[in-house]
Amino acid sequence: MGTWREMPREELEKQYSPSRWSHRMGQDAVIEAHVKEMTEGTLRAQATIQTLLHIPYGGGDGERLDIYLPTDLSGDFPLVLYIHGGYWQFLSKEVSGFAALPLVTQGVAVVVVGYDVAPKGHMDMMVEQVRRSVVFIVQQYSQISGVYLCGHSAGAHLAAMMLSTDWEDYGVTPAIKGAVLVSGVYDLEPITHTYVNNLLRMNGEVAQRNSPVLCVTAAKPAAKACEVLVAVAQHDSPEFHRQSQEYFQALRSADWMVSFLDVAGTDHFDIIEKLSQRDYILTQVILNMISRA
Ligand SMILES: N[C@@H](CC(=O)c1ccccc1NC=O)C(=O)O
């Protein structure tokens, strides 16, 4: 197969339609099941965990986050910041707390960040909002022993943008010690040639400055201690595999501590849904990253 530039639009749109690659269900069913699974998992988490919901990190309506707290807050604790997916136009923090339980029970605080999806939000704004949420939590909680980013799909893109943020511009030095990037998009240009851009309305310039693969910076000393995992689902499309591979290579060339995982037996949706399970490989990866740091 040639590169994405040589694909007819129809093929390119298929490559960027994750629901068309699931081996479990049809297109509409897999999305419906995804939303149901995440919603139920979030409700389960909220029923059992002590939470602080809808905390503003900025002045905008959409600039709020949910905090899932471990029971013992007497000492320092690690914090996982979860960034939801949905092609920068679907989903919300309200259905994105499903991963909290197995982490919180191990003493990890989980923050689920909300951001303004399109059409209200545009790409620069979403990236900026997530940055401000990071600034807010590190200023708010002095007991954080390390920040671990976890993002899915569009959320993995936003998490990756955090890795190339110069925090000096924000007056903080967040101790970002790990990042788990799941089924992400790291080069936005192909997206601008598909239906995904109907609501996003990115031009080439916006896509370029918000493409993590184009703004990988040589790892600074602090970042050398930051472990990154680029994970992709076995049943993600070839273009999603290429995106993950190329971003992984770019990080490695820039001296980041990065590994790559093709998660067997998963598709674009259950690769993240399973984070509600303690014995799932990605749950274990996050907990191992935290215990090694
Ligand atoms: N057209 C997209 C839709 C999609 O990606 C999506 C839709 C609803 C909720 C989440 C989605 N994607 C990933 O998180 C697809 O083919 O899957």
The ligand as an ORCA input file, in Angstrom:
! r2SCAN-3c Opt
* xyz 0 1
  N     -16.314      7.953     12.910
  C     -15.547      7.482     14.006
  C     -16.261      7.818     15.263
  C     -15.379      7.756     16.463
  O     -14.192      7.608     16.350
  C     -16.007      7.883     17.786
  C     -17.361      8.116     17.880
  C     -17.974      8.211     19.119
  C     -17.233      8.066     20.245
  C     -15.847      7.827     20.157
  C     -15.243      7.729     18.913
  N     -13.910      7.474     18.738
  C     -12.938      7.250     19.620
  O     -12.877      7.445     20.759
  C     -15.342      5.987     13.872
  O     -15.400      5.479     12.773
  O     -15.107      5.313     14.853
*
